[in-house]
């Protein structure tokens, strides 16, 4: 229920924007999954916020899955084996996020022969090498990618542009060892970083690193074990240089994770999964350092420590040839650890007391039971109906004050004031295959959410230690219906997806205590994806997107105070950006294979008709008439052509 799977073959339907078959961009064309905004890494799934998606790469959490502010994802398609998205009714082995799980698995490597593949494009290039360490027993994979956008900036005669820097790199590695007939060992890692530099005045760097050590063991023909030790790190730093005044801001979130899973074929049409997961979180919200000559004072904010644990068990039962059930329970705990100062905050946001805890102290523990159940009934060999219910909890939260998702948005853990977010999702769906070529699905869902977070009106967002004093908490709801029609064979392939949805919050102290649109609320979301095979090995592809403009707070008036104009806001997210739409085109020429060598030439055009979609809308005084206020729209890009050459041998 609520599962989307995307193979490498299906990604061929989509134009290779910037020369990349980007798996994270591809899933945003499926129903119920929406891009947060152009130039953003965020994804909204069934009304969930951008931080409510658990993104996994070989079981390791990826906290920021973007390069170049969202135009590339961190996932190199040459290193990806498959991608599975759980939008609802997720298995009990997953937890920690309210809305979805995006489970991405890396290629294991070729244990038969050495192969090399890669691509050269206008914006980026990549190289993938895989082969046997010991034939039939072990293999390796190394896949790297980088960009050279900086070279185009240097071509400009404008000194404010040619001194800037912009780029990224990433590296995927994996080794696979067959230790014996019952044991297999996997070692995988990911390392990636982005940098933006505006002359000597401003610099921003962010990056992820992950590592997974996984051991698979077969006890007998009924019991299979998977044991994993996982490391995940996301950090960013900002450099600001204003003459003698300069400062550096550094922030990090780091996890160590041990996971054990058992699969048991219990007989009697029962398949049981069980296990545990324990994660140690360290969050550095932001250290500010400066030089001796700077007028800025150095600030070292408290690191936050927490320990997250879970036990789970689930059973898939095939009750008859037509009916099957999957039911399970996940028990999760989240412990807030010292050392640190913890605050008691009243309903007005005033700190009334501070409690100090030493290293190793447990200040507070949250306990939650998360039941899951789903069922399927086969109407015929080609049609079925499904239904599911799932409860999820979330203890890590992304705090953002902008209309877009940014690398510098701040992660915070649950505290005595910030309680775990909880979501109960109910969904039902109908599925039908026609003549093995067409597939139709429709799903409806309703999601009720507790302990939702938003800023107070007029919040001071520059208070990193006592951020709870600037927040309010309440409830949310999201509901909608999704449709997907897919053509899977023939010269013409592709799909049509549409989502009609609503997402709202109700928080005391915001919007006069009435329901208001969440940032991620979008009424309509439509995507059309097509590819057509032409003679002489040409493939034409296109996708067209349309979605309702983002909910946003705009001023409704202004007033003058001490000769300074201030804007007056009333409704929270009561207005919208203009509707978003875009057409992407692609053409790929596949050259004839010669002695184990294959290659292709890919052309693409992003935003083919040059739509200036709003990235931001700001307000300012009219220069000719100071009594008038004008809205100013900023668009990131019109049309962007690209060409790339891909090869494999």
Secondary structure, 3 states (H helix, E strand, C coil): CCEEEECHHHHCCCCCHHHCCCHHHHHCCCCCEEECCCCCCCEEECCCCHHHEEEEECCEECCCCEEHHHCEECCCHHHEEEEEEECCCCCCCCCCCCCEEEEEEECCCCCCCCEEEEEEECCEEEEEEEEEEECCCEEEEEEEEEECHHHHHHCCCCHHHHCCEEEEEEEEEEEEEEEECCEEEEEEEEEEEEEEEECCCEEEEEEEEEEEEEEEEECCCCEEEEEEEEEEEEEEEEEEEECCEEEEEEEEEEEEEEEEEEEEEEECCEEEEEEEEEEEEEEEEEEEEECCCCCCCCEECCEEEEEEEEEEEEEEEECCCCEEEEEEEEEEEEEEECCEEEEEECCCCCEEEEEEECCCCEEEEEEEEEEEEEEEEEEECCEEEEEEEEEEEECEEEECCCCCCCCCCEEEECCCCCCCEEEEEEEEEEEEEECCCEEEEEEEEEEEEEEEEEECCCCCCCCCCCHHHHEEEEEEEEEEEEEEEEECCCCEEEEEEEEEEEEEEEECCCHHHCCEECCCCCCEEEEEEEEEEECCCEEEEEEEEEECCCEECCCCEEEEECCEEEEECCCCCCEECCCEEEEEEEEEEECCCECCEEEEEEEEEECCCCCCCEEEEEEEECCCCCCCEEEEEEECCCCEEEEEEEEEC
